[in-house]
């Protein structure tokens, strides 16, 4: 029997669009899979108080709104425990001093300046439409494309597209902005990823993590990450991992050849690792919230 937990989503939108329309499945259906979730939505009127609940909110500003800080403080005034799930903060400029009010804090984006023992950094996750509960994947011989890129051209992504465009079996779809009108539906991108062997995952707007990495892992294909700023950022997120890593995108053809010569073992290795990682992460979250 699953443990019950009350999840309070702070949003001004309806349940289909809660958490900015992206993270609902990842958080509620995936990370909290070991719980029976009682989801409650509140917006401007922050007057719902539940002991040991999980409050999910989004803020990338330097400071949280005054009414939100007052809401968290009121929990302490009422001697109620609460846990936070902080979405966003990609720019790492947010004042997180209020984290100490919470029993536990889950957040995206690794921030080396945060040293509190009650904080756990999680992968950014994936948009709705990419959840693959059974983690099924196609064999190397069933893949249509060697590599692909779907998204905006920014930072060093032009180099990624240049390398992919030289491949015989590739898929490229360029968009002009985030949530672009010409964007492919998540379900379509998921199928493309399933049909692709190796998918480069370049830096996002300002942070190395992006939805693309977990979206590729959910599809059962192989993400390719690059070393930025002289370190493997994703060891802070995944710990030791088997994801192929390069220092320059011109290494894409070599990595592809190595994977093909490996006879598909890399796909199996990554899928087994990712499944184990997710199971252990769910258990860790379950144990933290049940302390």
C-alpha positions in Angstrom: 0.0 0.0 0.0 1.3 3.4 -1.0 1.9 6.2 1.5 -0.3 9.2 1.1 1.1 12.7 0.6 -0.6 16.0 0.0 1.0 18.0 -2.8 0.2 21.7 -3.0 0.9 23.2 -6.4 1.1 27.0 -6.4 -0.2 28.1 -9.8 -2.6 30.4 -11.4 -3.5 27.9 -14.1 -5.7 24.8 -14.2 -4.5 21.3 -13.5 -3.6 20.7 -17.2 -1.2 23.6 -17.1 0.0 23.4 -13.5 3.8 23.7 -13.0 4.1 25.7 -16.2 2.6 22.8 -18.2 5.9 20.9 -18.2 6.7 19.1 -15.0 3.4 17.6 -13.9 4.1 14.0 -15.1 7.7 14.1 -14.1 7.0 15.1 -10.6 3.7 13.6 -9.7 3.7 10.4 -11.8 7.4 9.6 -11.8 9.3 11.0 -8.9 6.4 10.5 -6.5 5.4 7.1 -8.0 5.7 5.5 -4.6 3.0 7.8 -3.1 -0.7 8.2 -3.4 -0.8 11.8 -4.3 -3.5 14.2 -3.1 -3.0 17.1 -5.4 -4.3 20.5 -4.4 -3.9 23.7 -6.4 -3.8 27.2 -4.9 -3.0 30.5 -6.5 -3.2 34.1 -5.1 -4.9 33.1 -1.9 -2.3 31.1 0.0 -4.5 29.8 2.8 -4.1 26.0 2.6 -2.0 24.4 5.4 -1.3 20.7 5.5 1.2 19.1 7.9 4.2 17.4 6.1 2.9 18.4 2.7 5.0 19.0 -0.4 4.7 22.5 -1.8 5.7 22.9 -5.5 6.4 26.4 -6.8 8.4 28.1 -9.5 10.7 31.1 -9.1 13.8 32.2 -10.9 13.7 35.8 -9.6 16.3 37.0 -7.1 13.8 36.8 -4.2 10.5 34.9 -3.8 7.4 37.1 -3.6 6.5 38.4 -0.1 3.3 36.5 0.1 5.0 33.2 -0.6 7.6 33.9 2.1 4.8 34.8 4.5 3.0 31.5 3.6 6.1 29.5 4.4 6.7 31.4 7.6 3.1 30.8 8.7 3.8 27.0 8.6 6.4 27.5 11.2 4.1 29.7 13.3 1.6 26.9 13.3 4.2 24.3 14.1 3.5 22.4 10.9 6.2 20.7 8.8 6.4 21.3 5.1 8.6 20.3 2.2 9.5 22.4 -0.9 10.0 21.5 -4.5 11.6 24.5 -6.1 11.2 24.5 -9.9 13.4 26.8 -12.0 16.3 28.9 -10.6 18.3 28.2 -13.8 20.4 31.3 -13.3 21.4 30.4 -9.8 20.8 34.0 -8.6 17.9 33.2 -6.2 18.2 33.9 -2.5 17.6 30.5 -1.0 18.0 31.5 2.7 14.4 30.7 3.3 15.1 27.0 2.6 16.0 26.6 6.2 12.3 27.0 7.1 11.4 23.8 5.3 11.9 20.2 6.5 13.3 19.2 3.1 13.9 21.0 -0.2 14.0 19.4 -3.6 15.2 21.5 -6.5 16.6 21.5 -10.0 20.0 22.8 -11.1 23.0 22.1 -9.0 24.2 25.2 -7.0 27.5 24.8 -5.2 26.8 27.7 -3.0 23.9 25.8 -1.3 25.3 23.8 1.7 22.2 23.1 3.7 21.8 19.4 4.6 18.0 19.4 3.8 18.5 20.1 0.1 18.5 17.5 -2.6 19.2 18.4 -6.2 17.3 16.5 -8.9 17.6 16.1 -12.6 15.6 18.8 -14.5 13.4 16.0 -15.9 11.3 16.1 -19.0 8.2 17.8 -20.5 4.8 16.1 -20.5 4.7 13.5 -23.3 8.0 11.9 -22.7 7.2 9.6 -19.7 8.1 6.0 -20.6 7.1 3.9 -17.5 8.3 0.6 -18.9 11.5 2.2 -20.3 11.2 0.3 -23.5 13.8 1.0 -26.2 14.6 0.1 -29.8 17.6 -2.0 -30.7 20.4 -0.4 -32.6 19.4 -2.1 -35.9 15.9 -0.7 -35.6 17.0 3.0 -35.3 16.3 5.2 -38.3 18.7 8.0 -37.5 22.3 8.1 -36.3 21.8 11.5 -34.7 19.3 14.3 -34.5 18.7 17.8 -33.2 15.4 19.4 -32.4 15.3 22.9 -31.0 16.7 26.4 -31.0 20.2 27.4 -32.3 22.0 29.2 -29.5 25.4 29.0 -27.9 27.4 26.2 -29.5 24.4 24.4 -30.9 25.3 25.5 -34.4 28.4 23.3 -34.1 26.1 20.4 -33.1 23.9 20.9 -36.1 27.0 21.2 -38.4 28.3 17.8 -37.2 24.9 16.1 -37.5 24.3 17.6 -41.0 27.3 15.7 -42.3 25.9 12.4 -41.3 23.9 10.3 -43.8 21.1 9.3 -41.4 20.0 12.3 -39.5 17.0 14.4 -38.4 17.1 18.2 -37.9 14.3 20.5 -37.0 15.2 24.1 -36.0 12.9 26.3 -34.0 13.3 30.1 -33.4 12.3 30.4 -29.7 11.2 28.5 -26.6 7.7 27.0 -27.1 7.9 28.1 -30.8 4.8 27.9 -32.9 6.7 25.6 -35.3 7.8 23.3 -32.4 7.0 19.6 -32.9 4.6 18.1 -30.4 6.3 16.3 -27.5 4.9 12.9 -28.6 6.5 13.4 -32.1 9.9 14.4 -30.6 9.7 11.3 -28.4 9.2 9.0 -31.4 12.1 10.7 -33.2 14.3 10.2 -30.2 13.3 6.6 -30.0 14.4 6.2 -33.6 17.8 7.9 -33.0 21.0 6.3 -31.8 22.9 9.2 -30.3 21.5 12.6 -29.4 23.8 15.5 -28.4 22.5 17.5 -25.4 24.2 21.0 -25.5 23.9 23.7 -22.8 20.5 25.3 -22.2 20.0 29.1 -21.8 22.6 29.5 -19.0 22.8 26.1 -17.4 24.2 22.8 -18.6 21.1 20.9 -17.6 18.1 20.8 -20.0 14.9 18.8 -20.5 16.6 17.1 -23.5 18.9 14.9 -21.4 16.1 13.1 -19.5 13.9 13.2 -22.6 16.5 11.2 -24.4 17.0 8.8 -21.5 13.2 8.3 -21.3 13.2 7.4 -25.0 15.7 4.7 -24.5 18.4 6.3 -26.7 21.9 7.6 -25.8 22.4 11.2 -24.8 25.8 12.8 -25.5 27.0 15.5 -23.1 29.9 17.9 -23.4 32.3 19.1 -20.7 31.7 22.8 -20.1 33.9 24.9 -17.8 36.4 22.0 -17.3 34.1 19.7 -15.3 31.4 17.1 -15.8 28.4 19.0 -14.4 26.2 15.9 -14.5 28.2 14.0 -11.8 26.5 16.5 -9.5 23.1 15.3 -10.7 23.6 11.6 -11.6 26.7 10.7 -9.7 29.0 8.4 -11.6 27.2 7.7 -14.9 27.9 5.9 -18.2 26.7 8.8 -20.5 29.2 9.4 -23.3 31.0 12.7 -22.7 33.1 14.8 -25.1 35.1 18.0 -25.0 34.2 19.1 -28.5 31.2 18.4 -30.7 33.5 17.4 -33.5 33.8 14.1 -31.6 30.3 13.1 -32.6 31.3 10.8 -35.5 33.9 9.0 -33.4 31.4 8.4 -30.6 28.9 7.1 -33.1 31.4 4.7 -34.5 32.4 3.4 -31.1 28.7 2.8 -30.2 28.1 0.9 -33.5 31.3 -1.2 -33.1 30.1 -2.0 -29.6 27.2 -3.9 -31.0 24.5 -2.1 -29.1 25.9 -2.8 -25.6 26.0 0.9 -24.8 22.2 1.3 -25.2 21.6 -1.6 -22.9 24.2 -0.3 -20.4 22.6 3.2 -20.3 19.0 1.9 -20.1 19.9 -0.5 -17.2 21.8 2.3 -15.4 18.9 4.8 -15.9 16.3 2.4 -14.7 18.3 1.7 -11.5 18.9 5.4 -11.0 15.2 6.2 -11.2 14.2 3.4 -8.8 16.9 4.5 -6.3 15.9 8.2 -6.6 12.2 7.4 -6.0 13.1 5.4 -3.0 15.4 8.2 -1.7 12.6 10.7 -2.1 10.1 8.4 -0.4 12.4 7.8 2.6 13.1 11.5 2.9 9.5 12.5 2.9 8.6 9.7 5.3 11.1 10.6 8.0 
